[in-house]
Amino acid sequence: MHSDPEKIMILGPTASGKTGLAHNLAKQLDGEIISVDSRQCYKRIDIGTAKPGRKLLQEVRYYNISILDLSESDSAASFANRAMEWEKDIISRGKKVIYAGGSTLHLRSILQPFDELPESSSDNLAKLEEEASSKGIESLFLKLKKVDPQYASGMDGMNRQRILRALDVWMQTGRPFSSFHQKKKIAPPPNLFVFGLKWPRKLLHQRINERVDYMISEGLVEETKSILHDGYAPGLQSLQTVGYRDVIRYLDGEISHEQMIADIKTQTRRYAKRQITWFRRWPFIKWLEANAMDGSELAETVKQGLAANLNKG
């Protein structure tokens, strides 16, 4: 038997059904869910981040949902610190810890804690901000690609805050930002069981398209409009998110409504592809063929996997 209580991680590309499976497991195993998502932690961006709905939030306790203001910045390291505190609390009450999400750096921060990063240098950031204003964020992104191609390739679009932070760390230490995330080969702790949801590409794309159509019908445009109306700047880290940045372009008159929907679908598919590429580096994931099983069968398969591992211990 493992001395530490076992924990579960459910990961997979966007729209693969992670929340549904995690929720099912939490109800059956008396668990609580930590959302491993770099955007669900923000208030107000509910529709475009596919947050669990009110009914789910009433049935099971979730963490890292709607806890930060849109103007606050966040990072995988900050998330990891929060998650460690939540873990302790959940375990102290005899509940099972279930991580669920697809943000790759956030998942990585749980699988293997980061090296200590230096604090931000306000001098460096001021210089970088100045350069971004005069030459455009693209020029800084090109610089990042030269000094840290690994980090640049894993980024979800051109994330201004991440670009500045990565260059700041490189300026301070002479080391690529990504090197702080790779002390050794990644392996989960022995008491953390990692399951992934896998879909044939065509079916995943169909699910993505359906989800985007649903988000539009649920009021994604209205939600974004109300956020901007309340004075939030469109350039905030929290709003540099697939969906919201496209709606902002539509509201600014840059693209048509149809083009906005097409762009959200395309960018979401690209994001899913990047997630899948990243997950391929992790041989310890036990993949579940999500299209071949319904929700209760998926939950049953995870429980069997846990039981088999415990019996080995």
N, C-alpha and C positions, 0 to 999 in steps of 0.2 A: 504493500500500500504506500502511496505517496504521503509524506508527512504534511505537505501543504494542501489546502483544499483545492480541488481541481477547478479550473476556469475554462471557459469556452470562448472561442473567437469564430465568428461567422463573417467571412469576407466574400468579395466577388465584385464584378463590374457593376456600374450603375444600372438600375432597373432589373437586377437579377433576383430580387425577392428576399433580400437579407433581413429586412425589418419583420416581414411576415414569419419567417422561420425562427428568428430570435424571439419574437413575441410568443409563438407557440411553445418554444422550449421553456421560456421564463414561466409560463403558466403551469407547465407540467412538472418543472423541476424546482419550483419555488425560487426563481431567480430574479435578478434585477439587471437592467440593460444599460451599458455605457455606450453611447453613440460615438463611433470612431469616424467622425465626419467634420471636415474643416469649416463647414458653413452652417450646419444645424445648430451650432452653439449660439448663433446670432438671433436676436429677437427680430420679429417682423418679416424676415424672409422665410415664410412658411411654405408657400405653394411651390416655388421653384427649387426648394431643397428637399422636397418630399418628406417633410417631417411626419412622424407618426401622428395620427389624428386624435381628437379629444377622447374618443372611446378607448383607444389603445392606451393612452396616457392615464386613463382612470383605472384600467385593469392591471397594469404593471408599472412599477417605478422605473423611470428613465432618467439618465444623467446626461449632461452636456447638451441639453436641448434648451434653446432660448434663454441663455444665461448672460450673454454679453450684449451691450449696446452696439448698434451698427458702426459707431465711430471708433470703437475699441479695436486695437490690433491684437492678433493672437498668433501662436506658433505651435508647431508640433511639440516642442519642448515644454511650453506652458500647459498644453493639453496633457502631456505625460505626467506632469506634477499633480494636476487636478485628479487624473485617473487613479494615481497611487493612493490619494486620500479617500476617494470614493470606494476603491477596492477594500481598503482596511475597514471602512464603515460597513460595507455590505457583508463582508466575511464575519465581522464581529456580531452581526445579527443572525448568523447561521444561514444566510441566503447564498445562492450560487451567483457568481459573477459571469455575466455574458457580455462580451464585446461584440458589437455589430457595426460594420461600416466598410467603406471602400477607399478612404483617403490614405494613400500609400505611405506617406511619411508619418502620419499619425499611427497607423498600424505598426509601422517599423519601430516607433518610439516605445510601444508596449512590448514588442518581441525582443528588443534589445535597447536598453537605455543609451541615450546619446552621451558622447564625451561632453565635458563641461565646455560650453561655448563662451567666448568673451562677451562681456556686456557691450551693448551698442556704443559706438563712438559718435557723439553728436557732431564733432568736427567732420568726420568722414561722411556722415549722412548729409550734412549741410552741403559739402562739396558735390556729392553725388546728386542731390536734389537740384543743385544749380545746373549741373551738366544735363540732367534729364529735362529741365525746363528749356535750356538753350538748344540742345541737339536732339531731344526726343528720347523717350524710354528705350526705343529700338537700339540706339547706339550703345546704351548700357547693357542691353541684353546680348548684343554681339560681343561685347567685352567679356561678359560672363561666360558665353559659349567658348571663348578662348581659354579662360583661366579655369573653368570648371564645367566642361562639356557634360559630365554625368548629371550634375544637378540641373543644368539648363534643360536637358532632354526630358527630365521627369516632371517639369513644371506644367501646371494646368494653365495654358495660355501665358500671356505676358503679365505676370503678377508683379506689379511695381514694388510692393513692399518686400517681397521675397528677393527680387533682383538686388535692391539696395542693401538688404541685410547680408546677402551672400557676398557681395562685393566688399562690404564693410569688414566682414570677418577675414576675407582674403587680404585686404589692405593691412589689417592689424597683425595677422599671424603668418602671412605668406603661404598659408595652406588653403586648398580648395575647401569650400563650405561642406561639400559632400564627404570629405575625409573625416569629419567629425561624426559622421553617421556610420562609419564602417570599420570599427575596431577589429572585428574578426568576422568570420562567416556567420551569417545570421542563423540562429537556432532558437526556437522558443524554449522557455523554461520547461522542465519536465512535467509540471502540473498544468500547462496550458495546451489545450487541444484545439487545433486549427482546422476548420472546415471551410471549403470554398464552394460556391454555387456556380455551376458551369452550364452554359446554354449553347446550342448550335448557333453560329453567327447570325444566320438569317432570322431565327426566332428572337434572338436578343435585339436585333435591329427593329423587329416588329414591336417588341415590348417597349423599346425606347420611343418609337414613333407614337404609340398609343399613350404613353405617359405624357409626352409633350402636348399632344392634343387635349388630354385631360387637364393638364396644368393651365392651358389657355382657357378652357371652358370653365375652370374653377376661379378664374379671375387674376391670372398672373400680371396682366397689363395694369389692371386697377390697383393691385397690391403695390406694384413698382411706382405708379403715379402717386399714390398716397405717401409713399416714403419720400419721394423727391419734393412733394408738396410741403412736407414737414421740414424741409431745409437740409436734408442729408445730401452731401456732395456725391455726384455720380462716380467720382474717381476713388471712393473709399474701397479699401481692401475687400470688405464684406460684399460690395456690389460688383466687384470684378469677378463675377461668377457666371458660368454658362446659364443662359436664360435671362438673367437680369441685365447683363450688359447689352444683350440683343434687343430687349424691350426698350432700353434707354435709347439705343440708336433709332428705333422705330418712333419713339416719342419725340426725338429730335428731328424727325422728318428725313433721316438719312436713308431709310429703307422702307419698303411697303410692309403691310401686315403679313402678306403671304411670304415675302422674303424673310421676315423675322422668324416665322415658324420654321421655314426650311433651314435657316441658319442654326436655330437652336437644335434641330434634329441632327444636322451634320456635325456640329461641335460636340454634341453628347455622344454620338457614335465614335468620334475621334478620341474623346476622353475615355470611353470604355475600352478602346483598343490599347491606349497607353496603360490603363490599369492592368489589363490582361497580360501585356508584355512584362510589366513589373512582377506580377504574381508568378510568372513562369520561372523567375529566379529563385523561388522559394519551394524547394522539393518536398518540404515537410507538410504542405497543405494536403488534406484528404479531400479530394474533389467529389462532389455529389452531382449526379446527372439530373439537374433540376427539371428538365422537360419530361423525364421518364417517371417522375413521382409526384403525387399530390402533397399538400402541406403536411398532413399527418404522417405520411410515409417518410418524408424528409426528416421530420423530428424523430421518428422511430429509428432511422438509420444513424442519426447523431448519437442517440441514447445507446444504441448497440455498440457503436464505436467507443464510447466512453466506458461501457461495461467491459468490453474486451481488453481495453488498456488497463483498467483497474485489476482485472483478474490476472494480468501478467505481473502486476506489481508485487 
